[in-house]
Amino acid sequence: MVNETHIRRIDDACAQALSVIGFKTRKRGILTFDIVDGFQGWIGLNTATRESPAAMYVNPMIGVRADAIQSIIARVNREKPHSYVPATITRNLGYFMPDQQFASYEFPYSEDASDRAAKMAQDVQKFGLPFMIENASISRIIGLVPSYAIWEDASERLLVAHYVDGKDRRFLLDFIENRVGSGKIEKRLWQRFDAFATSFQQQFLDNDKPE
């Protein structure tokens, strides 16, 4: 059984290293960076402990959260909007690096974690942070969501993003119809999006304003 003390020590080292470059810890394993009003840079430190009995691996997920999009999605789903989860788009840090492959940082339990955490933070600063800053806009989110989220999540986020972007009612209704149709053809879980879109239409389109 992995010693929880080792895991927490590594988590703390990673959080400390990321705080040096401007990230703030929101909860264990999730940190955010204020970009511009309404957009947050987002890091999720996914961890794995089964690969080795002597080390933990940290897999940083880099993302951007569009607060307006996520707030509306929560309201459509009759949920209380959250202030920092989920991110709107996410991808493993390694895909922004020169090798463009999954990045996993090894933290041996026998070593001090600070140096390895600092190296991870340097990579985030060099490769992850520019991505966050560059894509902190609705138009950029719209372009990236299809390849940065599973189909069901992407469908909901795209619909709401187009709404936030000011698209008219006809455009949004056509988007819903076309997306459901493509979901059926692609054998996606289109029923989930269909139910979401129905609720969205009732709350935001039929009366032209949120409830």
N, C-alpha and C positions, 0 to 999 in steps of 0.2 A: 504494500500500500504506500502511495506517495505521501511524503511528509507535507502536511499543509503549511508548515512553517516555511519550507523551501519555496513553495508556490507563491505564497504571499510576499516573500522577500524578493522574488523575481518580478512579480507584478508591481511592487513598490518601486523597484529600480527602473522599470520601464516607464512608469508614470512620472517619476522624477526626471528622467532624461527628456521626456517629451514636454514636460513643463518648462524646461529651459528654452525650448524653441516656441513657446507661446500657447501650448495646449493646456486645457484645464480638465481635471478628472471629474466626470459626472457621476460615475459609479465604477466599481471595479471592472476594468477591462474596456471601458468606453470613455473616450476623451473627445473634446470638441475645440474648435478654433473659430473665433469670431472673424468672419470675412467682411461682409457688408450686411446692412440691415436686412434681416429675413433669410440669410443664408449662413450656414455653419459648415466649416470643415469638420470632418468626422473620422475618427479612428476607432475601430473595434479590434481589440487584441485577442483574437482567437488563440486558444492554447490547446496543446496536445501533450499528454503525459504517458501514453502507452507505447510510443515508439522505442523508448529506452528506459530502463529502470534507473538510469543515472542522470537523466537530463529531462528538461521540459523544453518544448518547442513553442515559439510564439510566432503566429502568422498574422501580420498586421493587415487589416482590411481598411482601405482608404476610400473615403466617400465625401459626398456633399449632401447636406440636408436643406431642402427648400421648405421653410417653415409653413408658408401659405399652403403649399400642396398637401403636406402631411396633416395640417390642421383640418382642412376640408375633408380629407379622406376619413379622418377620425369622426367627424360630425356626421358624415354620410353613414358610417357604420354604427352610429349611436354610441360612440366611445368618447371618453374624456381625452381631449388632445394632450399629447405628451410634449415636453419641452425639448427633447433631444433624441428620441428614438421613435421610429426607425430613421436611418438615412434614406435619402431618395435614390441615390445611385451609389454602388460600392463595387470595389474590385481589389484583389490582393495587390499589395504594394509592388510585388515583383514584376507585374505586367507594365509598370511605368518605368522600369529600370532597363538598362541596355540589353540584358539577356531576354527580357520579356517572357519570363517564366515564373511560376509560383515561388514566392520567397518564404522561407521558414527559418527562423533564427534559433539556434540551439543554445540553451542555457544549462550547462552542467551544474548539478547540485553542489559539486565540490568546489566550485569557483565563486568568487565574488561576481555579482551580476552587473556591476556598474559599467564596466568597459563594453561588454556586449550590448547592453541597453543603449549606451551612448552611440555605438555604431548604428544600431537600428534607427535611432532618432536622427542621426545624420542623413541616413537614406530617406527617411520621411521628409526631412527638410529639403533635400536636394531633388527628390523625384515625386513625392506625394503632395507636398504643399503647393507647388506650382499648379498641379492639376486641380486642386481645390479652388484656388484663386481664379484660375482661368475659366472655370465652369460654374461660377456662382451667378447664374442668371437663368431665367425661365427658358429662354430660347436655347441655351446650351443644354439644359436638362432635357428638353424635348428631343434634341438630337441624340442624346446618349442613352436615355432610359431603355429603348428597345434591346440594347445589347448589354445593359448593366443590371437588369433585373429579370426575374422569371416572368413568363408571359402574363400570368394573372396579375402580378404586382405592376408590371409595366403598363398593362391596359388601364388600370385604375389611375395610375400616376399620369399617364399621357392625357387621359380625358380631363382630369382636373388641371393639369398644366395648361392645356389649351384654353380652358375656362379662365384661369388666372391671366393668361396671355391676352384675353379680350376677344376670343373668337365668338362669333354670333351663334344664336340658337340653332340655325339650320346646319352650320358646320358641325356643331357638337352632336346633333342628332344623326347626321350622316356618319360621323366618326363612330358612334355607338353601333349603328347598323352594320357598317363595314367591318368593325372589329369583331363583333359577334359572328358574322359570316365567315371571316377568315379563321376564327377560333374553331368553328365547326369543321371546316375543311382540314385544318391542321391537327384536328383531334386534341385540342387543348381543353382545359377545364373552363370552357366558355360560360357555363352556367353561373359560375361565381361572378364573372364580370357582368353578365346580363342582370343578375340580381343587384349588384352594386350600381350599375347604370340606371336601373329603374328607380332606385332610391335617390340617386343623384338628380335625376330628372325631376322627380317630385319635389325635392327640396330647393333646387337651384334654378330650374328652367321653367317649370310650369307657372310659378309665381314670379319668376325673374329675380328672385332674391332668396337668400338663405332663410331658413326658419329661425 
